[in-house]
Amino acid sequence: MNKKVSNVRLAILSSHPIQYNAPLFRELANQDGLTLRVFYCWEGTANSFDHEFNRPVTLDIPLLEGYDWEMVPNVAKDPGTHHFGGLHNPEMNSRIARFDPDCLLVFGWAWRTNLSALRHFHGRIPVLFRGDSTLRSTHHARWKSWLRRTLLTWVYRHVDLALSPGQENRKYLKAMGFPEDRIRHMPHAIDIHRFSADDPESSRRAHEMRSNLGISPEALVFLFAGKFVQRKQVHVLLAAFRELRTELPSSDMHLVLVGDGPDEPMLRRQSEETPSVHFCGFRNQSEMPATYRMADVYVLPSVRDTWGLGLNEALAAGCVAIASDHVGAAPDLLEARQYGRIFECGNSAALCAAMREFVDLRSDLPMLARQAVEDSPGWSIESAAEAVAAVIREATESPLR
């Protein structure tokens, strides 16, 4: 960071330990003049159930090291982030108050504990808010949209500054009545060093993965990595790949599907007549850099993804990428970029056309991938931490109300 915060105590309210946030918390904890404590509502799915992966998930990278944190007891009967009452921590506000923060950063509002904290601390200390909802991700009937906007106008009255990751979220905040002059940019960040395309060990493992799947070094590999659930629209990707195989029957192309979830049996049935489709199962976090490195083109066809951090990871690892126009990150990461394509959500023909473009550019893909890697510092952990520090300085050094 160019400028440091000075003698500020920052409390962060987060639902549970998340692989994308832990590196940011570590980076903030190492800044001079900033005392940080993260207050968690829930331990996560390690000892319970991930409702989309359809299984317990224990991540194999450290999520609780390098920063101060506190796990506040959650009394919810059905704990988790899948419903409003899943985060119910009656002691949360008193625990945060005991820390005596100068500033509070809340990740998300749509749980009982988070909404309570926004209401309790607003007007006492500066309250910062981080969310990534988009208008596409919250499509409702007209009367429901009106009710939601009315509710969120009230919710956001308890927020001093909103930290927005990109264009689609900014549009959403404005549509929900949040003042534009109180929106600040904070990129959705990943640990780009962990996904770096220059990592020789990941390259070695990627070559091994391709070999184990019977994929030649010369083949073109399309990759999806995520949850096999309806909102990810993996069936649209399968249909597009099937169409592409029909158009180019002699091309050495493969589709690798990495993940798990309730849609897997259906997807396997749909792929039975399509050559060169590989189901690789769930891959843990330590395996993901090599998983991206084995691919040439990452595809995210989701109908509802508020951001889509897989795009950040894949680009940092040296893939070119395709995403649907319902993926929140698409305008910020792919629009007007040679290494990116955006297609109409749900339109397999449009997706096939985008995939065909990269097939035709096969010889240029290494150059395009280098461009993607060169752009990745814009969504690094360091960039996100610098953005947070700037907002903390603004919130604590200048009157906001």
C-alpha positions in Angstrom: 0.0 0.0 0.0 1.2 3.5 -0.8 -0.4 5.0 2.3 -1.0 3.3 5.6 -3.9 3.5 7.9 -2.9 4.9 11.2 -3.9 3.4 14.6 -7.2 2.0 13.4 -9.0 -1.0 14.8 -11.0 -2.7 12.1 -13.7 -5.3 12.8 -14.8 -7.6 9.9 -18.0 -9.5 10.0 -17.9 -12.6 7.7 -20.2 -15.6 7.4 -17.5 -18.2 7.5 -13.8 -18.8 6.5 -13.6 -18.5 2.7 -10.7 -19.2 0.5 -10.9 -15.9 -1.4 -11.1 -13.8 1.8 -8.4 -15.4 4.0 -5.5 -14.0 1.9 -7.0 -10.5 2.0 -7.4 -10.7 5.8 -3.8 -11.8 6.1 -2.6 -8.9 3.9 -4.6 -6.4 6.0 -3.4 -7.9 9.2 0.2 -7.2 8.1 -0.3 -3.5 7.6 1.3 -1.0 10.0 -1.2 1.0 12.0 -4.1 -1.4 11.5 -5.4 -3.8 14.1 -7.7 -6.4 12.6 -10.1 -9.0 14.0 -12.5 -11.1 11.9 -15.7 -12.2 13.5 -17.1 -15.4 11.9 -20.7 -16.5 12.2 -20.2 -20.2 11.2 -17.4 -22.7 10.7 -18.4 -23.5 7.2 -19.2 -26.8 5.5 -16.2 -28.8 6.8 -18.4 -30.5 9.5 -21.8 -30.0 7.8 -23.1 -29.9 4.3 -22.6 -27.9 1.1 -26.1 -27.6 -0.3 -24.8 -27.2 -3.9 -21.8 -29.5 -4.0 -24.2 -32.0 -2.3 -21.5 -33.1 0.1 -19.3 -31.9 3.0 -16.4 -29.8 1.8 -13.1 -29.4 3.6 -10.7 -27.1 1.8 -7.1 -28.0 1.9 -5.5 -24.6 2.2 -5.1 -22.6 5.4 -8.1 -20.3 6.0 -7.5 -19.2 9.6 -3.8 -18.5 9.7 -2.0 -15.1 9.7 -4.7 -12.9 11.2 -6.8 -12.5 14.4 -10.2 -14.1 14.3 -13.1 -15.1 16.6 -15.7 -17.8 15.9 -18.9 -16.5 17.6 -21.4 -19.2 18.6 -24.2 -19.8 16.1 -27.5 -21.0 17.6 -29.3 -21.6 14.2 -31.1 -24.9 14.0 -30.0 -25.2 10.4 -26.7 -23.3 10.2 -25.4 -22.0 6.9 -25.6 -19.3 4.3 -28.5 -20.9 2.4 -31.2 -19.1 4.3 -31.7 -15.9 6.3 -31.8 -17.6 9.7 -28.8 -19.8 9.0 -26.5 -17.2 10.7 -27.9 -16.4 14.1 -25.3 -15.3 16.6 -26.9 -13.5 19.6 -23.5 -12.6 21.0 -22.1 -11.1 17.8 -22.8 -7.4 18.5 -21.4 -7.6 22.1 -18.3 -9.4 20.9 -17.6 -6.8 18.2 -18.2 -4.0 20.7 -15.8 -5.6 23.2 -13.1 -5.4 20.5 -13.8 -1.6 20.5 -13.4 -1.1 16.7 -13.0 2.3 14.9 -14.7 0.8 11.8 -16.8 -2.2 10.9 -16.7 -4.0 7.5 -19.7 -6.3 6.9 -19.7 -8.9 4.1 -23.3 -9.4 3.0 -26.6 -8.3 4.6 -29.0 -11.2 3.9 -28.6 -13.1 7.2 -30.0 -12.4 10.6 -26.7 -11.7 12.3 -25.4 -9.4 9.6 -28.6 -7.3 9.4 -28.5 -7.0 13.2 -24.9 -5.7 13.1 -25.7 -3.2 10.4 -28.5 -1.8 12.5 -26.6 -1.9 15.8 -23.4 -0.2 14.8 -24.7 2.4 12.3 -24.3 5.9 13.8 -21.8 4.6 16.4 -18.9 3.9 14.1 -18.4 4.0 10.3 -20.0 0.9 8.7 -18.6 -0.4 5.5 -20.4 -2.9 3.4 -19.2 -5.5 0.8 -21.6 -7.3 -1.5 -21.6 -8.4 -5.1 -25.3 -8.8 -6.1 -26.4 -7.8 -9.6 -29.7 -7.0 -11.1 -29.5 -10.2 -13.2 -28.8 -12.4 -10.1 -31.9 -11.1 -8.3 -34.5 -11.2 -11.1 -38.1 -11.4 -9.6 -41.6 -10.6 -10.5 -42.4 -6.9 -10.7 -44.1 -6.8 -7.3 -41.3 -8.8 -5.6 -38.7 -6.5 -7.2 -40.6 -3.5 -5.7 -40.6 -5.0 -2.3 -36.9 -5.9 -2.5 -36.0 -2.4 -3.5 -38.0 -1.0 -0.7 -36.3 -3.4 1.8 -32.8 -2.7 0.5 -33.3 1.0 0.5 -34.0 0.6 4.2 -31.1 -1.8 4.7 -28.6 0.4 2.9 -29.5 3.4 5.1 -27.4 1.6 7.7 -24.3 1.6 5.5 -21.8 4.5 5.2 -19.7 3.3 2.3 -20.2 0.4 -0.1 -17.3 -1.5 -1.5 -18.3 -2.6 -5.0 -16.3 -5.1 -7.1 -17.5 -4.0 -10.6 -19.9 -2.5 -13.0 -22.9 -4.8 -12.5 -22.9 -4.5 -8.7 -22.6 -0.7 -9.0 -25.7 -0.7 -11.2 -27.5 -2.9 -8.6 -26.6 -0.6 -5.7 -27.8 2.4 -7.5 -31.0 0.7 -8.5 -31.6 -0.2 -4.9 -31.4 3.4 -3.8 -27.8 3.5 -2.6 -26.2 6.9 -3.2 -23.6 6.7 -6.0 -21.3 9.1 -4.2 -20.9 6.6 -1.4 -19.9 3.7 -3.6 -16.1 2.8 -3.8 -14.3 0.3 -5.9 -12.8 -2.8 -4.3 -11.8 -5.5 -6.8 -12.9 -9.1 -6.2 -9.4 -10.5 -5.5 -7.6 -13.8 -5.7 -4.1 -14.8 -4.7 -2.7 -14.4 -8.2 0.7 -15.7 -7.1 -0.8 -19.1 -6.2 -2.3 -19.3 -9.7 0.6 -17.8 -11.5 1.2 -19.1 -15.0 4.9 -19.1 -14.3 4.7 -21.8 -11.6 6.8 -24.8 -12.8 5.2 -27.2 -10.4 1.7 -26.4 -11.6 2.9 -26.8 -15.2 4.3 -30.3 -14.4 1.2 -31.4 -12.7 -1.0 -30.0 -15.5 1.0 -32.0 -18.0 0.5 -35.1 -15.8 -3.3 -34.5 -15.6 -3.6 -34.2 -19.4 -1.6 -37.3 -19.9 -3.8 -39.3 -17.4 -6.9 -38.2 -19.3 -5.3 -39.3 -22.6 -5.2 -35.7 -23.9 -2.2 -34.9 -26.1 -0.1 -31.7 -25.6 -1.4 -30.4 -29.0 -5.1 -30.8 -28.1 -7.3 -27.8 -27.4 -8.9 -28.2 -23.9 -12.1 -26.4 -22.8 -12.6 -26.4 -19.0 -15.5 -25.9 -16.6 -14.7 -26.0 -12.9 -17.5 -25.5 -10.4 -20.7 -26.9 -9.0 -22.9 -29.1 -11.1 -26.1 -27.3 -10.4 -28.8 -25.8 -12.6 -27.7 -22.2 -12.2 -24.2 -23.0 -13.6 -25.8 -24.2 -16.9 -23.3 -26.9 -17.6 -25.8 -28.6 -19.9 -25.6 -25.5 -22.2 -21.8 -26.0 -22.4 -22.3 -29.7 -23.2 -24.7 -28.8 -26.0 -22.3 -26.2 -27.4 -19.4 -28.6 -27.3 -21.5 -31.3 -29.0 -22.3 -28.8 -31.8 -18.7 -27.8 -32.1 -17.6 -31.4 -32.5 -20.2 -31.8 -35.2 -18.8 -28.7 -37.1 -15.2 -29.8 -36.6 -15.2 -33.6 -36.4 -11.5 -33.9 -37.1 -10.3 -31.3 -34.5 -8.4 -32.5 -31.5 -10.7 -30.9 -28.8 -11.6 -32.0 -25.3 -14.1 -30.8 -22.7 -13.0 -31.3 -19.1 -15.6 -30.9 -16.4 -14.3 -30.5 -12.8 -16.7 -30.5 -9.9 -19.5 -32.3 -8.2 -23.2 -31.7 -7.5 -26.7 -33.0 -8.0 -26.8 -32.5 -11.8 -23.9 -34.8 -12.5 -25.9 -37.9 -13.4 -28.0 -35.9 -15.9 -24.8 -34.4 -17.4 -23.2 -37.8 -17.7 -26.2 -39.0 -19.6 -26.2 -36.0 -21.9 -22.5 -36.5 -22.7 -22.7 -40.3 -23.5 -22.8 -39.7 -27.3 -20.2 -36.9 -27.3 -16.5 -37.9 -27.7 -13.8 -36.3 -25.6 -15.8 -35.2 -22.5 -14.0 -35.9 -19.2 -15.6 -35.8 -15.8 -12.8 -35.3 -13.2 -14.7 -35.0 -9.9 -14.2 -32.6 -7.1 -10.7 -30.9 -7.0 -9.6 -29.2 -3.8 -8.0 -25.8 -3.7 -4.4 -27.0 -3.8 -5.1 -28.8 -7.1 -6.8 -25.9 -8.8 -3.7 -24.0 -10.2 -2.7 -27.1 -12.1 -6.3 -27.8 -13.1 -6.5 -24.4 -14.9 -3.0 -24.9 -16.4 -4.1 -28.1 -18.1 -6.7 -26.1 -20.1 -6.6 -23.5 -22.8 -10.1 -22.0 -22.6 -12.2 -21.6 -19.4 -15.9 -21.5 -19.8 -18.4 -20.1 -17.2 -22.0 -20.4 -18.7 -23.9 -19.5 -15.5 -27.4 -18.1 -15.5 -26.8 -16.6 -12.1 -23.3 -15.8 -10.8 -23.0 -12.6 -8.9 -19.3 -12.5 -9.9 -17.6 -15.8 -10.8 -14.1 -15.8 -9.2 -13.2 -18.9 -11.3 -12.7 -16.4 -14.2 -10.1 -14.5 -12.1 -8.3 -17.7 -11.3 -8.3 -19.1 -14.8 -7.1 -15.8 -16.4 -4.3 -15.6 -13.8 -3.3 -19.2 -14.6 -3.0 -18.4 -18.3 -6.3 -19.4 -19.8 -8.5 -17.4 -22.2 -12.1 -17.3 -21.1 -15.7 -17.3 -22.1 -18.6 -16.3 -19.9 -22.3 -15.7 -20.2 -23.7 -12.2 -20.0 -25.3 -13.2 -16.7 -21.9 -13.6 -15.0 -21.2 -10.5 -12.9 -17.5 -10.4 -13.7 -17.9 -10.6 -17.5 -18.0 -6.8 -18.2 -15.0 -6.1 -16.0 -12.8 -9.0 -16.8 -13.7 -10.0 -20.4 -15.4 -7.1 -22.3 -13.2 -5.6 -25.0 -10.4 -8.0 -24.1 -8.9 -10.2 -26.9 -8.6 -13.0 -24.4 -12.3 -12.9 -23.5 -15.7 -13.6 -25.1 -19.2 -13.0 -23.7 -22.2 -14.9 -25.0 -26.0 -14.7 -24.5 -26.9 -16.8 -21.5 -28.6 -20.1 -22.3 -27.9 -19.8 -26.0 -25.8 -22.9 -26.9 -25.3 -21.8 -30.5 -23.9 -18.4 -29.3 -21.6 -20.3 -26.9 -20.5 -22.7 -29.7 -19.7 -19.6 -31.9 -17.5 -18.2 -29.1 -15.7 -21.5 -28.7 -15.2 -21.7 -32.4 -13.5 -18.3 -32.4 -10.9 -19.6 -30.0 -10.4 -22.8 -32.1 -9.7 -20.6 -35.1 -7.2 -18.6 -33.0 -5.5 -21.7 -31.7 -2.0 -20.4 -32.6 -2.6 -17.1 -30.9 -3.8 -18.5 -27.6 -0.4 -18.4 -25.8 -0.1 -14.7 -26.7 -3.6 -13.9 -25.5 -3.1 -15.9 -22.3 0.0 -13.8 -21.6 -2.1 -10.7 -21.9 -4.6 -12.1 -19.4 -1.8 -12.9 -16.9 -0.4 -9.4 -17.3 -3.8 -7.9 -16.4 -4.2 -10.1 -13.3 -2.5 -7.7 -10.8 -5.6 -5.5 -11.1 -7.5 -8.1 -9.1 -4.7 -9.2 -6.8 -5.0 -9.4 -3.0 -2.6 -6.4 -2.8 -4.9 -4.3 -4.9 -7.9 -5.2 -2.8 -6.1 -4.5 0.4 -5.1 -1.1 -0.9 -8.7 -0.3 -1.8 -9.9 -1.3 1.7 -7.2 0.8 3.3 -8.2 3.8 1.3 -11.8 3.4 2.3 -10.9 3.0 6.0 -8.8 6.2 5.8 -11.8 8.0 4.3 -14.2 6.6 6.8 -12.2 7.3 9.9 -10.5 10.6 9.0 -13.5 12.4 7.4 -17.0 12.8 8.7 -19.4 10.6 6.7 -22.7 11.8 8.1 
